[in-house]
Amino acid sequence: MSLRAKSHTDLQTAGRSSLDDSLYKSFSMSSSNVHRGSRFGNGLVEEVKGLPRPSRRPVRVVRPVSAISSSGSFLQINHLQGELVRKRKECEDLRKENKYLANEIHMERITMRTENELTMRNLRNLNQELQAQVKELKQKLYQSQQRATLCSRAASEAEESRGDAEKSRALAEARALGCQRDKDVAEADRSRLSEELQQLKKEHTDLQLLLAQTEKNYFETKLKLDRVSGEKQALMQENKSLEGDKDDLRHKLRQITEENVKIKERTKDRALVYT
């Protein structure tokens, strides 16, 4: 009687410890999957907060009353069933997480492509406008220089014709003063246009630097997307490995079930022989 009670207590303790180990393994695997999912970049998840993230429910292992037997096969079957349920749940979670990451990558690519194309188009239009303004200012500067040359020539001609006639002296001086005034205005215009040209050159240089920085950011973002795609491929390979583990567990469960049936048949045969 004491031996039977002792074996019964040992079986209960062994079943409880095996179930605790399976629950602890399930919890540790789920937490490691959660940490591994967060490894793909917290910034990308924060940008797409609107998408719902699949939640994981803990796997509940049910231990039947018939699990306590002299052979302990039912405990092993129960343990394998828990492992099978946990593997199936982990595969489902990985499939959902894979789909969620694929949607995030797709949305991020569309957004970044649209923003880069819009920025490049605006910069090209602004560059064309600045080039047209620079061309127009160069033409104005050339015209002002021509006017200044003509005014200088008219002033020299007026100075040379001063001794020709005293009557035309007043007219020549007036013309010289007018030409000098036009020359001053032209010089002022030329100085102002030169300053504007320098300012436009500076703005053009700044825009070229901004364009180079934008292209650099685009290539960095592209490298980041390539890295995330590689991590996604690794996750898919891990999912395939878990599928193989699930098939192995199913095969083991089938073998143990067949052995259990054989043991039951042997027990029945022995009972019939004893009776």
C-alpha positions in Angstrom: 0.0 0.0 0.0 2.8 2.4 0.9 4.7 1.6 -2.4 1.5 2.3 -4.4 1.0 5.6 -2.7 4.6 6.5 -3.2 4.6 5.7 -6.9 1.3 7.6 -7.3 2.9 10.7 -5.6 6.0 10.3 -7.8 3.9 10.2 -11.0 2.0 13.3 -9.9 5.3 15.2 -9.2 6.8 14.1 -12.5 3.7 15.1 -14.5 3.5 18.5 -12.7 7.2 19.2 -13.3 7.0 18.2 -17.0 3.9 20.4 -17.5 5.7 23.3 -15.7 8.7 22.8 -18.0 6.5 22.9 -21.1 4.7 26.0 -19.9 8.1 27.7 -19.1 9.4 26.7 -22.6 6.3 28.1 -24.2 6.5 31.4 -22.3 10.3 31.7 -23.1 9.8 31.0 -26.8 6.9 33.5 -27.0 8.9 36.2 -25.3 12.0 35.5 -27.5 9.7 35.8 -30.6 8.4 39.1 -29.3 12.0 40.4 -28.7 13.0 39.2 -32.1 10.1 41.0 -33.7 11.1 44.3 -32.0 14.5 43.9 -33.5 13.4 45.1 -37.0 13.5 48.8 -36.1 11.4 50.7 -33.5 11.2 53.7 -35.8 9.5 51.8 -38.5 6.9 50.4 -36.1 6.2 53.9 -34.6 5.6 55.4 -38.0 2.9 52.8 -38.8 1.1 52.8 -35.4 -2.3 52.8 -37.1 -1.9 49.1 -38.2 -3.1 46.6 -35.5 -0.4 44.3 -34.2 -1.4 40.7 -33.7 -1.6 39.7 -30.0 -0.4 36.4 -28.7 -2.5 34.4 -26.3 -0.7 32.0 -23.8 -1.0 28.3 -24.6 -3.0 26.5 -22.1 -2.0 22.9 -21.5 -4.7 20.6 -20.2 -3.6 17.5 -18.2 -6.2 14.8 -18.2 -6.9 12.6 -15.2 -5.9 9.5 -17.1 -2.4 10.9 -17.5 -1.3 9.3 -14.2 -0.4 5.7 -15.0 2.4 3.3 -14.3 4.0 3.6 -17.7 3.8 7.5 -18.0 2.9 7.4 -21.7 -0.1 9.6 -21.2 2.0 12.3 -19.7 4.4 12.1 -22.6 1.4 12.3 -25.1 0.1 15.3 -23.2 3.5 16.9 -23.3 3.8 16.3 -27.0 0.3 17.6 -27.6 1.2 20.8 -25.7 4.4 21.1 -27.8 2.3 20.6 -31.0 -0.2 23.3 -30.0 2.6 25.7 -29.0 4.4 25.1 -32.3 1.2 25.6 -34.3 0.5 28.8 -32.4 4.1 30.0 -32.9 3.8 29.3 -36.6 0.6 31.3 -36.8 2.1 34.2 -34.9 5.2 34.2 -37.2 2.9 34.1 -40.2 0.9 37.1 -38.9 4.1 39.0 -38.0 5.6 38.3 -41.4 2.5 39.7 -43.1 2.5 42.7 -40.8 6.2 43.4 -41.6 5.6 43.0 -45.4 2.8 45.6 -45.2 5.0 48.0 -43.2 7.8 47.6 -45.8 5.4 48.1 -48.7 3.9 51.3 -47.2 7.3 52.7 -46.3 8.6 52.2 -49.8 5.6 53.9 -51.4 5.8 56.8 -49.0 9.6 57.3 -49.5 9.3 56.9 -53.2 6.6 59.6 -53.4 8.4 62.0 -51.1 11.7 61.6 -53.0 10.1 62.1 -56.4 8.2 65.2 -55.2 11.4 66.7 -53.7 13.5 66.0 -56.9 10.7 67.5 -59.1 10.5 70.7 -57.0 14.3 71.0 -57.0 14.5 70.6 -60.8 11.8 73.2 -61.3 13.5 75.7 -58.9 16.9 75.1 -60.6 15.4 75.8 -64.0 13.8 79.0 -62.7 17.1 80.2 -61.2 18.9 79.4 -64.4 16.4 81.5 -66.4 16.8 84.4 -63.9 20.6 84.2 -64.1 20.4 84.3 -67.9 18.0 87.3 -67.8 20.3 89.1 -65.4 23.3 88.5 -67.6 21.5 90.0 -70.5 20.6 93.0 -68.5 24.2 93.4 -67.3 25.4 93.2 -70.9 22.9 95.8 -72.0 23.9 98.1 -69.2 27.6 97.7 -70.1 26.7 98.6 -73.7 24.8 101.7 -72.5 27.8 102.7 -70.3 30.1 102.3 -73.3 27.8 104.4 -75.5 27.5 107.1 -72.9 31.3 107.2 -72.4 31.7 107.5 -76.2 29.1 110.3 -76.4 30.8 112.1 -73.5 34.2 112.0 -75.3 32.6 113.1 -78.6 30.9 116.0 -76.8 34.3 117.0 -75.2 36.0 116.9 -78.6 33.2 119.0 -80.3 33.4 121.7 -77.6 36.0 123.7 -79.5 34.1 123.5 -82.8 31.4 126.0 -81.9 30.6 128.1 -78.9 26.9 127.9 -79.6 26.8 124.2 -79.2 28.7 124.3 -75.9 25.6 124.5 -73.7 24.0 121.7 -75.7 27.2 119.6 -75.5 27.5 120.1 -71.7 23.8 119.2 -71.2 24.4 116.1 -73.3 27.5 115.3 -71.3 25.6 115.7 -68.0 22.8 113.6 -69.3 25.2 110.9 -70.4 27.1 111.1 -67.1 23.8 110.7 -65.3 22.9 107.7 -67.5 26.4 106.3 -66.8 26.0 106.6 -63.1 22.6 105.0 -63.3 24.0 102.2 -65.4 26.9 101.7 -63.0 24.5 101.6 -60.1 22.4 99.1 -62.0 25.4 97.0 -62.8 26.5 97.0 -59.2 23.0 96.0 -58.1 22.8 93.3 -60.7 26.2 92.0 -59.8 25.1 91.6 -56.2 21.9 89.9 -57.2 24.0 87.6 -59.5 26.3 86.7 -56.6 23.2 86.0 -54.4 21.6 83.8 -57.0 24.9 81.9 -57.4 25.0 81.3 -53.7 21.4 80.1 -53.7 22.2 77.8 -56.6 25.1 76.4 -54.7 22.9 75.8 -51.6 20.3 74.1 -53.8 23.0 71.8 -55.3 24.1 70.9 -51.8 20.5 70.2 -50.7 20.1 68.0 -53.8 23.2 66.0 -52.9 22.0 65.6 -49.3 18.6 64.4 -50.5 20.2 61.8 -52.8 22.4 60.7 -49.9 19.3 60.3 -47.6 17.6 58.4 -50.4 20.4 55.8 -50.8 20.7 55.4 -47.0 16.9 54.7 -46.8 17.2 52.3 -49.6 20.0 50.4 -47.8 17.8 50.3 -44.7 14.9 48.8 -46.7 17.3 46.2 -48.1 18.4 45.2 -44.6 14.8 44.9 -43.4 14.1 42.7 -46.4 17.0 40.5 -45.5 15.7 40.1 -41.9 12.3 39.2 -43.3 13.9 36.5 -45.4 15.6 35.1 -42.3 12.3 35.1 -40.5 10.7 33.1 -43.3 13.5 30.5 -43.1 12.9 30.2 -39.4 9.2 29.7 -40.0 10.0 26.9 -42.4 12.2 25.3 -39.8 9.4 25.5 -37.2 7.1 23.8 -39.8 9.6 20.9 -40.0 9.7 20.6 -36.2 5.9 20.5 -36.1 5.9 17.6 -38.6 8.4 15.7 -36.5 6.3 16.2 -33.4 3.3 14.9 -35.2 5.2 11.8 -36.3 6.4 11.2 -32.7 2.9 11.6 -31.4 1.6 9.1 -33.8 4.3 6.6 -32.8 3.6 7.0 -29.1 -0.1 6.6 -29.7 0.5 3.3 -31.5 2.8 2.1 -28.7 0.1 3.1 -26.1 -2.5 1.1 -28.0 -0.2 -1.9 -28.1 0.4 -1.6 -24.4 -3.3 -1.5 -23.7 -3.8 -4.6 -25.8 -1.0 -6.5 -24.0 -2.6 -5.5 -20.7 -6.0 -6.7 -21.7 -4.5 -10.0 -22.9 -2.7 -10.5 -19.6 -5.9 -9.8 -17.7 -7.7 -12.3 -19.8 -5.0 -14.9 -19.2 -5.0 -14.3 -15.4 -8.8 -14.6 -15.3 
